[in-house]
Amino acid sequence: MTLNTLMKPLLIAGLLVGSLAHAAPSAQQVLEASPVDDIVVQYPAMMGQGIRDGLKQQAQLPPMVADTIAYVVQNSFRPEEIKRKIASNLEASLSDDQLTKVHDWYQKPVAKKIARAEVAASAPAIWPQIRKKAPELNKLNEGTDREARFNRFDRAARATESAVDTAIALQLGLSSAMAAVRGEPANPEETRQQLEAQRPALQGVVGKQVYDSYLYTYQKITPKEMEMYLEFLESDAGQQFTKVVAESVQQAVTEPIENIGNQLARFRNLGKENAQ
């Protein structure tokens, strides 16, 4: 047996190991590298707080009732289930090359810095601070590159579009919750149509909130770093990643919201039975 014959299997094995080492990252690995993984963990608190704020603004309810409704909403969301849905959709919708490019971006120091800022700003406890600093940051950024880049960011990140979708889902949940509390039948499809008719007006209101959040979130990101981020978001891989994540999250948020009225109705009926 020649040396060449002995070496060939080793060479093939070495090439195989090398190819495996350079295989595309899995969708799960991409998700874990991105800030989406950590932001999704906060979704139950975010949705619960959104409902609580909505009830305070729109309904004359005792604080205990408002807190109970928010509690039901918050416990209707399972972050791990949302993550599984996102990872599954990423696996089905992104090519190996796209997954690799997204993963490579999130390994960069600038991407990690931006991701930390996004995760921190998504916490419900920070929302009052964002509202408080909005006038100051709006004035400070008038005529700046940061202001000029917002429209690019908004389009590439689908920020206002996703926020409006979430706002409509919250309003559906709020409507369903209020109907259950009053003992009235809910009509989610009719409510959805009414809310969709209001989408243009919602875009104006929500767009302003998104801009305020943008100024707060990226206030310590330099113009050069922001440009690098925008280039990623506008790339083919960045666009597909953002699209799939936004659609997956919206689906994961809407499904539990639609069942909230039924859960509250059961609580209400149980309360009646216990009172008898």
PyMOL commands that set and color helices and strands:
alter all, ss='L'
color gray80, all
select helices_A, chain A and resi 3-21+27-33+36-41+43-58+63-74+79-93+96-106+109-122+124-140+145-157+159-182+188-197+199-217+223-234+236-275
alter helices_A, ss='H'
color red, helices_A
deselect
rebuild
show_as cartoon
